Amino acid sequence: MKGKQYKVFLVDDDTKHLILLKNHIEKKSDYDLKVNIFSNGENCLDKMHENPDIVILDYYLDGIKTDAANGLEILKKIRISNPNSYVIMMSGQDDLKVAIATIDNGAYDYIIKGESAYLRAQMIVDHIIEHLNGIEWQRNMKIRETALIVGFILLGCILVTIALYDMGMFD
């Protein structure tokens, strides 16, 4: 949707990674994004009332605060409080069990941190926004289709009335 701004939350305990990811997504995305960054999941949860469209969440968040909840725990809370937010899990963990657990708990996708992680994150963000726009487009199309059908029915009624009038049915 042109003119619409999409809200993205980035959650990671690695500040350098957060800033690099934020800069990459903002510069490379085809969409107008408002990106907020959080160094732990609890701070992100405190702001979920802002209804972000997308949350990119690190799996391990204990680099700053050793007792911090991990990404899976935060994901579960996001899915309860904001079921319409898309969550992308991003982790250095190349562990299939971790990836499956996050997807099973509602993550839209799982990205392994590495060379192409920022590009992949940006492509997934754009894909989600295209999906969101598609939903809006479908709603608009249904409204247009309904209006078109009603218009054809009215036109048909008018044409039948004119034909009946021409045949002298209203004399």
Secondary structure, DSSP 4 states (H G I P E B T S, - for coil): -TT-EEEEEEE-S-HHHHHHHHHHHHHH-SSEEEEEEESSHHHHHHTGGG--SEEEEES--TTTSTTPPPHHHHHHHHHHH-TTSEEEEEES---HHHHHHHHHTT-SEEEE-STTHHHHHHHHHHHHHHHHHHHHHHHHHHHHHHHHHHHHHHHHHHHHHHHHHHTTTT-
